Amino acid sequence: MKKLTLILFSIIISTASVLLFIHFSNDHIECETVSNTVKKSNGETVITERHICKEKYNF
């Protein structure tokens, strides 16, 4: 029982560590948001935003 508890605790700590690493290493420094504004013939304005990332690995 003690060994099972230790294994489960290790799995939980490992999973939490991996998730925190992914969260804090994914800082989007190489990313930018590009906005494009288009005015249609009926007077309606449409704004399109694109999120562009140049990261090698994007989680």
N, C-alpha and C positions, 0 to 999 in steps of 0.2 A: 504494500500500500504506500509506503514511504517513497519507494522508487517510482511508482506511477505518478505521485504528486510532484516529484522533482522533474520528471519528464514533461508533464503538462505545464508546469511553471516555466520551464526552459523554452517550450514551444511558444507560449504566450509572450515571453520577453523577446524572443527572436522576431516574432511577427511584428510586435510593436516597434522594435528597433528598425526593421526594414521599412515599415510605413512612415516612420518619422524621417528616415534618411531620404526617401523619395519625396516627401512633402517639402523638406527644407532645401534639397538640392535642385528642385525644379523652380528656379527663380525667374525664368523668362527674361533674362537680360538681353538675349538676342532677338526678342520679339518686338513687334510693333503693330499698331492698329491703323489701318488705312481706311479713310472715309471717302466715299464717292457720292456726290450730290447730283441728282438728275432732276430736271424740271420737265414734266410731261406737257403735252400740248393742251391738256385741259386745265393746266395751272397747278396740278398736284406736284408736290415736291417729295421725291423719294431719296432717302439716305441709306446707303448700303455701307456696312462696316465689315472689314475682313481682318482677321487676326492672323498675322504672318509670322511664323517662327523659323529661324534658321539654325535651330539646335540640331546637333547630331542625334541625340536621343531625347525624345519628348515623351514623358510619362503621362 
